[in-house]
Amino acid sequence: MGLTLNGHAAVLLVGSYTDGASQGIYRYGFDSDSGQVDATPLQVVKSVSPSWLVLSADQRLLFAVNETPQGHVSSFSLNAKGDIKPLNQVASRGDEPTHATLSHDQRYLFVANYAVAPVPGGSLVALPVARDGKLKEVVQQLRHTPSKVNPERQAGAHVHSVVFSPEGRHLYASDLGADKVFIYRYDGASPEHPLSPAIPASVSLPPGSGPRHLLFDAKGRHAYLTLEMSAEVVMFDVQDGNLMERQRLPLTERQEAAAKAAGGLHLSADGRFLYVSNRGTSNEIVAYAVGKEDGQLTLLQRRSVEGDHPREFSLDPNGKFLLVANQKSNQIVVLRRDPRSGRLGETVQKLAQDAPSDLKFLE
């Protein structure tokens, strides 16, 4: 998109929860030399709890899930300056949508309806995207069978994230309530049923572990998954769409349940380092070195987020800073990062932001 502010800046988009003072989506200038987020937003777009943001590949479209009991999804356009303009909003046909992803051909937005209530529980839905970026009504809805291992949190299905493999042929739905990652084949030419079960149709995780977010490396050879309830990260080899577990590591040595609340995970642009958030009473980013050939993880560092509930985080486009959305302490915390060693250093900034939930950069 080629956005520049003062010759050396990027643009940061912040999704948030609007139960308190937040109004929705915030657009900030970001100084890529100093790591400073501008104190005053460039734009505030009113939207109800846009907790997860999705950008199209050309960064001309923006989608947000509206994480409410009624469940909606919103579409926006972006111009060359990054100005955000609302296009439309449709129902997600499920409660509390938490995550979404756009197909490579930009024909469909797939949404994870988490659904706090066990009945009817969570679901995965497909929404066609019109040429002008507007969303159409849901054309396909898929439900999973819960594991019921944890009677409080797994009595129903809870789809927490949906991601594509790098080549765009398979879609993966991590279901916290089912203790499985479900695998679907994608057919963009099918107008009403773009998804069909792959073979195998799922990969099972340990009972009561609660799969949350899945991430592929750039070549699609390896994948990484956070297990929210057991606070672990899993490394998979990927072959013909199937996930084969090779490694599983704890995010914390603490055993109490309150310390186990795995969240987001992101790879550095060069693929050499993986960062994982753990919320609860741990509230830290765990950094790993990634094996060049086998993709396996070696613990590098644990770094406090200096706040509460790091729901999401993001590496800046130059890889010199890591920004954390501390949802419950109402701050965005900027940490310095050494691109060579992968280690996180000093705290550069703490910006007041009510209930931040997602961070995305425009480049």
BELWO-V114433 format. One record per pair of residues at least 12 apart in sequence whose ideal C-beta (glycine too) atoms are under 10 Angstrom apart, sorted by the first residue. I is the first residue (numbers start at 1). J is the second residue. Records with the same first field share a line. If there is no record, write none. Layout:
# BELWO-V114433
I: J / J
This chain:
# BELWO-V114433
1: 55 / 58 / 59 / 60 / 78 / 79 / 80 / 81 / 82 / 362 / 363
2: 59 / 80 / 362 / 363
3: 29 / 59 / 78 / 80 / 81 / 82 / 361 / 362 / 363
4: 32 / 363
5: 28 / 29 / 30 / 31 / 32 / 38 / 42 / 81 / 82
6: 29 / 31 / 33 / 38
7: 33
8: 30 / 31 / 32 / 33 / 34 / 318
9: 28 / 29 / 30 / 31 / 32 / 33 / 34 / 36 / 37 / 38
10: 28 / 29 / 30 / 31 / 32 / 82 / 316 / 317 / 318 / 361 / 362 / 363
11: 27 / 28 / 29 / 30 / 38 / 42 / 43 / 59 / 78 / 81 / 82 / 317 / 360 / 361 / 362 / 363
12: 26 / 27 / 28 / 29 / 30 / 37 / 38 / 41 / 42 / 82 / 314 / 316 / 323 / 332 / 351 / 359 / 360 / 361 / 362
13: 25 / 26 / 27 / 28 / 43 / 45 / 50 / 53 / 55 / 62 / 64 / 76 / 78 / 82 / 84 / 314 / 358 / 359 / 360 / 361 / 362
14: 26 / 27 / 28 / 37 / 41 / 44 / 50 / 53 / 312 / 314 / 323 / 325 / 332 / 351 / 353 / 354 / 355 / 356 / 357 / 358 / 359 / 360
15: 47 / 49 / 50 / 51 / 52 / 53 / 54 / 62 / 64 / 65 / 67 / 311 / 312 / 325 / 355 / 356 / 357 / 358 / 359 / 360
16: 47 / 49 / 50 / 51 / 311 / 325 / 327 / 330 / 353 / 354 / 355 / 356 / 357 / 358
17: 48 / 49 / 50 / 51 / 67 / 68 / 311 / 327 / 328 / 354 / 355 / 356 / 357
18: 46 / 47 / 48 / 49 / 50 / 51 / 66 / 67 / 68 / 354 / 355
19: 48 / 49 / 68 / 354 / 355
20: 330 / 354 / 355
21: 330 / 352 / 353 / 354 / 355
22: 44 / 46 / 47 / 49 / 50 / 330 / 353 / 354 / 355 / 356 / 357
23: 41 / 44 / 45 / 46 / 47 / 48 / 50 / 354
24: 44 / 45 / 46 / 47 / 48 / 49 / 50 / 64 / 66 / 74 / 84
25: 41 / 43 / 44 / 45 / 46 / 47 / 50 / 53 / 62 / 64 / 74 / 76 / 84 / 86 / 358 / 360
26: 41 / 42 / 43 / 44 / 45 / 50 / 84 / 332 / 353 / 354 / 356
27: 41 / 42 / 43 / 44 / 45 / 62 / 78 / 81 / 82 / 83 / 84 / 362
28: 40 / 41 / 42 / 43 / 332 / 351 / 353 / 359
29: 41 / 42 / 82
30: 316 / 317 / 321 / 323 / 334 / 359 / 361 / 362
31: 316 / 321 / 349
32: 316 / 317 / 318 / 319 / 320 / 321 / 361 / 363
33: 318 / 320
34: 320 / 321 / 334 / 348 / 349
35: 316 / 318 / 320 / 321 / 322 / 323 / 334 / 335 / 336 / 337 / 346 / 347 / 348 / 349
36: 321 / 334 / 348 / 349 / 351
37: 316 / 321 / 323 / 332 / 334 / 348 / 349 / 350 / 351 / 353 / 359
38: 351
39: 349 / 351 / 352
41: 353
42: 81 / 82 / 83 / 84
43: 81 / 82 / 83 / 84 / 85
44: 84
45: 62 / 64 / 74 / 76 / 83 / 84 / 85 / 86
46: 86
47: 64 / 66 / 72 / 74 / 76 / 84 / 86 / 89
48: 64 / 66 / 67 / 68 / 70 / 72 / 74 / 89
49: 64 / 65 / 66 / 67 / 68 / 72 / 96 / 97 / 355 / 357
50: 62 / 63 / 64 / 65 / 66 / 67 / 72 / 73 / 74 / 76 / 357 / 358
51: 64 / 65 / 66 / 67 / 68 / 96 / 97 / 98 / 99 / 114 / 311 / 312 / 327 / 355 / 356 / 357 / 358
52: 64 / 65 / 66 / 67 / 73 / 97 / 98 / 99 / 100 / 101 / 111 / 112 / 161 / 311 / 312 / 357 / 358 / 360
53: 65 / 76 / 100 / 312 / 357 / 358 / 359 / 360
54: 73 / 75 / 99 / 100 / 101 / 102 / 109 / 110 / 111 / 358 / 360
55: 78 / 102 / 360 / 361 / 362 / 363
56: 77 / 78 / 102 / 106 / 109 / 129 / 133
57: 102 / 104 / 106
58: 78 / 106
59: 78 / 80 / 82 / 360 / 361 / 362 / 363
60: 76 / 77 / 78 / 79 / 80 / 133
61: 75 / 76 / 77 / 78 / 87 / 102 / 106 / 109 / 129 / 132 / 133 / 134
62: 74 / 75 / 76 / 77 / 78 / 82 / 84 / 85 / 86 / 87 / 133 / 360 / 362
63: 75 / 76 / 87 / 100 / 101 / 102 / 109 / 111 / 127 / 129 / 133 / 135
64: 76 / 84 / 89 / 97 / 100 / 358
65: 92 / 96 / 97 / 98 / 99 / 100 / 109 / 111 / 112 / 113 / 114 / 357 / 358
66: 89 / 91 / 92 / 96 / 97
67: 92 / 95 / 96 / 97 / 98 / 99 / 113 / 114 / 357
68: 92 / 95 / 96 / 97
69: 95 / 96 / 115 / 116 / 117
70: 91 / 92 / 94 / 95 / 96 / 97
71: 90 / 91 / 92 / 93 / 94 / 95 / 96 / 97 / 98 / 111 / 113 / 114 / 115 / 123 / 125
72: 89 / 90 / 91 / 92 / 93 / 97 / 111 / 135
73: 88 / 89 / 90 / 91 / 92 / 93 / 97 / 100 / 109 / 111 / 113 / 125 / 127 / 135 / 138
74: 86 / 87 / 88 / 89 / 90 / 135
75: 87 / 88 / 89 / 90 / 109 / 127 / 129 / 130 / 132 / 133 / 134 / 135
76: 88 / 89 / 133
77: 132 / 133 / 134
78: 133 / 362
81: 362
82: 362
85: 133
87: 130 / 132 / 133 / 134 / 135
88: 130 / 132 / 133 / 134 / 135 / 136
89: 134 / 135
90: 109 / 111 / 127 / 134 / 135 / 136 / 137 / 138
91: 125 / 127 / 135 / 137 / 138
92: 109 / 111 / 112 / 113 / 115 / 123 / 125 / 127 / 135 / 138 / 141
93: 111 / 113 / 123 / 125 / 127 / 137 / 138 / 141
94: 111 / 112 / 113 / 114 / 115 / 120 / 121 / 122 / 123 / 124 / 125 / 138 / 141 / 143 / 159
95: 113 / 114 / 115 / 116 / 117 / 120 / 121 / 122 / 123
96: 112 / 113 / 114 / 115 / 116 / 117 / 122 / 158
97: 111 / 112 / 113 / 114 / 115 / 122 / 123 / 125 / 159
98: 111 / 112 / 113 / 114 / 115 / 122 / 158 / 159 / 160 / 161 / 162 / 176 / 212 / 213 / 357 / 358
99: 111 / 112 / 113 / 114 / 124 / 159 / 160 / 161 / 162 / 163 / 173 / 174 / 212 / 213 / 358
100: 112 / 113 / 125 / 127 / 161 / 162 / 163
101: 161 / 162 / 163 / 164 / 171 / 172 / 173
102: 129 / 164
103: 126 / 128 / 129 / 164 / 168 / 171 / 186 / 188 / 194
104: 164 / 165 / 166 / 167 / 168 / 169 / 186 / 188
105: 129 / 168 / 186 / 188 / 189
106: 129 / 131 / 133 / 188
107: 126 / 128 / 129 / 130 / 131 / 186 / 188 / 189 / 190 / 191 / 194
108: 125 / 126 / 127 / 128 / 129 / 135 / 136 / 139 / 140 / 171 / 186 / 188 / 190 / 194 / 195
109: 125 / 126 / 127 / 128 / 129 / 135 / 136 / 162
110: 124 / 125 / 126 / 127 / 140 / 142 / 159 / 162 / 163 / 164 / 171 / 173 / 184 / 186 / 194 / 195
111: 123 / 124 / 125 / 126 / 127 / 135 / 138 / 141 / 159 / 162
112: 124 / 125 / 158 / 159 / 160 / 161 / 162 / 163 / 173 / 174 / 175 / 176
113: 125 / 138 / 141 / 143 / 157 / 158 / 159 / 160
114: 156 / 157 / 158 / 159 / 160 / 161 / 175 / 176 / 177
115: 143 / 156 / 157 / 158 / 159 / 177
116: 153 / 156 / 158
117: 155 / 156 / 158
118: 146 / 148 / 151 / 152 / 153 / 154 / 155 / 156 / 157 / 158 / 177
119: 155 / 156
120: 143 / 156 / 157
121: 143 / 144 / 145 / 146 / 155 / 156 / 157 / 158 / 159 / 175 / 177 / 178
122: 143 / 144 / 146 / 156 / 157 / 158 / 159 / 160 / 173 / 175 / 176 / 177 / 178
123: 138 / 140 / 141 / 142 / 143 / 144 / 157 / 158 / 159 / 173 / 175
124: 140 / 141 / 142 / 143 / 144 / 157 / 159 / 162 / 171 / 173 / 175 / 182 / 184 / 195
125: 137 / 138 / 139 / 140 / 141 / 142 / 143 / 159 / 162 / 195
126: 138 / 139 / 140 / 141 / 142 / 162 / 171 / 184 / 186 / 190 / 192 / 193 / 194 / 195
127: 139 / 140
128: 140 / 188 / 191 / 192 / 194
139: 190 / 191 / 192 / 193 / 194
140: 184 / 190 / 191 / 192 / 193 / 194 / 195 / 196
142: 157 / 159 / 173 / 182 / 184 / 193 / 195 / 196 / 197
143: 156 / 157 / 159 / 175 / 178
144: 156 / 157 / 158 / 159 / 173 / 175 / 177 / 178 / 180 / 182 / 202
145: 157 / 175 / 177 / 178 / 180
146: 158 / 175 / 176 / 177 / 178 / 179 / 180
147: 175 / 176 / 177 / 178 / 179 / 180 / 204 / 205 / 207 / 208 / 209 / 210
148: 177 / 178 / 179 / 207 / 208
149: 177 / 178 / 179 / 206 / 207 / 208 / 209 / 210 / 229
150: 176 / 177 / 179 / 207 / 208 / 209 / 210 / 229
153: 176 / 177 / 208 / 210 / 228 / 229
154: 175 / 176 / 177 / 178 / 179 / 207 / 208 / 209 / 210 / 229
155: 177
156: 177 / 178
157: 173 / 175 / 176 / 177 / 178 / 180 / 182
158: 174 / 175 / 176 / 177 / 178 / 210 / 211 / 212 / 228
159: 173 / 174 / 175 / 176 / 177 / 178 / 182 / 211
160: 173 / 174 / 175 / 176 / 177 / 210 / 211 / 212 / 213 / 214 / 226 / 228
161: 173 / 174 / 175 / 176 / 181 / 211 / 212 / 213 / 214 / 215 / 225 / 226 / 264
162: 174 / 182 / 184 / 195 / 214
163: 181 / 213 / 214 / 215 / 216 / 223 / 225
164: 184 / 186 / 216 / 220
165: 183 / 186 / 214 / 216 / 220 / 223 / 238 / 241 / 243
166: 216 / 217 / 218 / 219 / 220 / 221 / 223 / 238
167: 216 / 219 / 220 / 241
168: 186 / 188 / 220
169: 184 / 185 / 186 / 187 / 198 / 220 / 240 / 241
170: 183 / 184 / 185 / 186 / 195 / 198 / 216 / 220 / 238 / 240 / 241 / 242 / 243
171: 183 / 184 / 185 / 186 / 194 / 195 / 198 / 241
172: 184 / 198 / 202 / 203 / 211 / 214 / 215 / 216 / 223 / 225 / 238 / 241 / 243
173: 195 / 202 / 211 / 214
174: 205 / 210 / 211 / 212 / 213 / 214 / 225 / 226 / 227 / 228
175: 202 / 205 / 210 / 211 / 212
176: 205 / 209 / 210 / 211 / 212 / 227 / 228 / 229
177: 210 / 211
178: 202 / 204 / 205 / 210 / 211
179: 202 / 204 / 205 / 206 / 207 / 208 / 209 / 210 / 211 / 227 / 229 / 230
180: 201 / 202 / 203 / 204 / 205 / 211
181: 202 / 203 / 204 / 205 / 211 / 214 / 223 / 225 / 234 / 236 / 243
182: 195 / 197 / 198 / 200 / 201 / 202 / 203 / 211
183: 197 / 198 / 199 / 200 / 201 / 202 / 203 / 241 / 242 / 243
184: 196 / 197 / 198 / 201 / 202 / 241
185: 197 / 198 / 199 / 201 / 241
186: 198
198: 240 / 241 / 242
199: 240 / 241 / 242
200: 241 / 242 / 243
202: 243
203: 223 / 225 / 234 / 236 / 242 / 243 / 244 / 245
204: 245
205: 225 / 227 / 229 / 230 / 232 / 234 / 243 / 245 / 248
206: 227 / 229 / 230 / 232 / 234 / 245 / 248
207: 230
208: 227 / 229 / 230
209: 225 / 226 / 227 / 228 / 229 / 230 / 231 / 232 / 234 / 248 / 260 / 262
210: 226 / 227 / 228 / 229 / 230 / 231 / 232 / 260 / 261 / 262
211: 225 / 226 / 227 / 228 / 229 / 230 / 234 / 262
212: 225 / 226 / 227 / 228 / 229 / 261 / 262 / 263 / 264 / 265
213: 225 / 226 / 227 / 228 / 233 / 262 / 263 / 264 / 265 / 266 / 276 / 277 / 312
214: 226 / 234 / 236 / 243 / 265
215: 233 / 264 / 265 / 266 / 267 / 274 / 276
216: 236 / 238 / 243 / 267
217: 238 / 267 / 271 / 274 / 290 / 295
218: 267 / 269 / 270 / 271
219: 238 / 271 / 295
220: 238 / 239 / 241
221: 236 / 237 / 238 / 239 / 293 / 294 / 295
222: 235 / 236 / 237 / 238 / 243 / 246 / 247 / 267 / 271 / 274 / 290 / 291 / 294 / 295 / 296 / 297
223: 235 / 236 / 237 / 238 / 243 / 244 / 245 / 295
224: 236 / 247 / 265 / 266 / 267 / 274 / 276 / 288 / 290 / 295 / 297
225: 243 / 245 / 248 / 262 / 265
226: 251 / 261 / 262 / 263 / 264 / 265 / 276 / 277 / 278
227: 248 / 250 / 251 / 260 / 262
228: 260 / 261 / 262 / 263 / 278 / 279 / 280
229: 257 / 260 / 261 / 262
230: 248 / 250 / 251 / 257 / 260 / 262
231: 250 / 251 / 252 / 254 / 255 / 257 / 259 / 260 / 261 / 262 / 263 / 276 / 278 / 279 / 280 / 282 / 286
232: 248 / 249 / 250 / 251 / 252 / 260 / 262 / 276 / 278
233: 247 / 248 / 249 / 250 / 251 / 262 / 265 / 274 / 276 / 278 / 286 / 288 / 297
234: 246 / 247 / 248 / 249 / 297
235: 247 / 248 / 249 / 274 / 288 / 290 / 291 / 294 / 295 / 296 / 297
236: 248 / 295
237: 294 / 295 / 296
238: 295
246: 294 / 295 / 296 / 297
247: 291 / 294 / 295 / 296 / 297
248: 297
249: 276 / 286 / 288 / 296 / 297 / 298 / 299
250: 262 / 278 / 286 / 299
251: 263 / 265 / 276 / 277 / 278 / 282 / 284 / 285 / 286 / 299 / 302
252: 278 / 280 / 281 / 282 / 284 / 286 / 302
253: 282 / 302
254: 278 / 280 / 281 / 282
256: 280 / 281 / 282
257: 280 / 281
258: 279 / 280 / 281 / 282
259: 278 / 279 / 280 / 281 / 282 / 283 / 284
260: 278 / 279 / 280 / 281 / 282
261: 277 / 278 / 279 / 280 / 281 / 282 / 283 / 309 / 310 / 311
262: 276 / 277 / 278 / 279 / 280 / 282 / 286
263: 276 / 277 / 278 / 279 / 280 / 285 / 309 / 310 / 311 / 312 / 313 / 325 / 327
264: 276 / 277 / 279 / 285 / 310 / 311 / 312 / 313 / 314 / 324 / 325 / 358 / 359
265: 277 / 285 / 286 / 288 / 312 / 313
266: 285 / 312 / 313 / 314 / 315 / 322
267: 288 / 290 / 315
268: 287 / 290 / 315 / 319 / 322 / 337 / 339 / 342
269: 315 / 317 / 318 / 319 / 339
270: 290 / 319 / 339 / 340 / 342
271: 290 / 292 / 295
272: 288 / 289 / 290 / 291 / 292 / 339 / 340 / 341 / 342
273: 287 / 288 / 289 / 290 / 297 / 300 / 301 / 315 / 319 / 337 / 338 / 339 / 341 / 342 / 343 / 344
274: 286 / 287 / 288 / 289 / 290 / 295 / 297 / 298 / 300 / 342
275: 287 / 288 / 300 / 301 / 303 / 313 / 314 / 315 / 322 / 324 / 337 / 342 / 344
276: 288 / 297 / 313
277: 305 / 309 / 310 / 311 / 312 / 313 / 324 / 325 / 326
278: 302 / 305 / 310
279: 305 / 308 / 309 / 310 / 311 / 326 / 327 / 328
280: 308 / 309
281: 308
282: 302 / 304 / 305 / 310
283: 304 / 305 / 306 / 307 / 308 / 309 / 310 / 324 / 326 / 328 / 329
284: 301 / 302 / 303 / 304 / 305 / 306 / 310 / 324 / 344
285: 301 / 302 / 303 / 304 / 305 / 310 / 313 / 322 / 324 / 333 / 335 / 344
286: 299 / 300 / 301 / 302 / 303
287: 299 / 300 / 301 / 302 / 303 / 322 / 337 / 341 / 342 / 343 / 344
288: 300 / 301 / 342
289: 301 / 341 / 342
290: 342
300: 341 / 342 / 343 / 344
301: 341 / 342 / 343 / 344 / 345
302: 344
303: 322 / 324 / 335 / 337 / 343 / 344 / 345 / 347
304: 324 / 333 / 335 / 344 / 347
305: 322 / 324 / 325 / 326 / 329 / 331 / 333 / 335 / 344 / 347
306: 324 / 326 / 329 / 331 / 333 / 335 / 347 / 350
307: 324 / 325 / 326 / 327 / 328 / 329 / 330 / 331 / 332 / 333 / 350 / 356
308: 326 / 327 / 328 / 329 / 330 / 331
309: 324 / 325 / 326 / 327 / 328 / 329 / 330 / 355 / 356 / 357
310: 324 / 325 / 326 / 327 / 328 / 329 / 333 / 356
311: 324 / 325 / 326 / 327 / 328 / 355 / 356 / 357 / 358 / 359
312: 324 / 325 / 326 / 327 / 356 / 357 / 358 / 359 / 360
313: 325 / 326 / 332 / 333 / 335 / 356 / 358 / 359
314: 332 / 358 / 359 / 360 / 361
315: 337 / 339 / 359 / 361
316: 334 / 337 / 359 / 361 / 363
317: 361 / 362 / 363
318: 337 / 339 / 363
319: 337 / 338 / 339 / 340 / 342
320: 336 / 337 / 338 / 339 / 348
321: 334 / 335 / 336 / 337 / 344 / 345 / 348 / 349
322: 334 / 335 / 336 / 337 / 344 / 345 / 348 / 359
323: 335 / 337 / 348 / 349 / 351 / 356 / 359 / 361
324: 344 / 347 / 350 / 356 / 359
325: 353 / 355 / 356 / 357 / 358 / 359
326: 350 / 353 / 355 / 356
327: 353 / 354 / 355 / 356 / 357 / 358
328: 355
329: 350 / 352 / 355 / 356
330: 351 / 352 / 353 / 354 / 355 / 356
331: 349 / 350 / 351 / 352 / 353 / 354 / 356
332: 349 / 350 / 351 / 352 / 353 / 356 / 359
333: 347 / 348 / 349 / 350 / 351 / 353 / 356
334: 346 / 347 / 348 / 349 / 350 / 351
335: 347 / 348 / 349
336: 348 / 349
